[in-house]
Amino acid sequence: MRLEDYDSYNQYCKNNIMLDQGVLGLIRGIYVPGELWDHPYISPMRGDLAGFPKTFIMIGSEDPLYDENIAFSGKITQESLYTCEVLIGQGMPHHYHTFIGLADAVEEVYQSVKTFVERL
């Protein structure tokens, strides 16, 4: 919820094809009031992740949420019993997995999710 704390937000959010500052501000405002942003039920990264489950994160390298997701995956790996699996779509924006047929990186997402789920 503290998006402005991350370089990727400040770098990619101004003219992003999927998420810009206005959209993210609207989503954040609708989701929860600002006084609750640091509550671990709202922002799990602010809490204790010792019991956090196996996790798979896919993120585009040009996503405004890139740095936040990388930080979250690192915290999961540090605090939980599991290493967080991260798939980075090089040159991809937020939500790139919906660009079916437009980029090879999209097929990789679905294959990686399938493999992750099969290993659970």
Sequence and secondary structure as in RCSB ss.txt:
>XXXX:A:sequence
MRLEDYDSYNQYCKNNIMLDQGVLGLIRGIYVPGELWDHPYISPMRGDLAGFPKTFIMIGSEDPLYDENIAFSGK
ITQESLYTCEVLIGQGMPHHYHTFIGLADAVEEVYQSVKTFVERL
>XXXX:A:secstr
  GGGSHHHHHHSTT SS  HHHHHHHHHHH  GGGTT TTT GGGS  TT    EEEEETT TTHHHHHHHHHH
HHHHSSS  EEEEETT  TTGGG TTT HHHHHHHHHHHHHHHH 
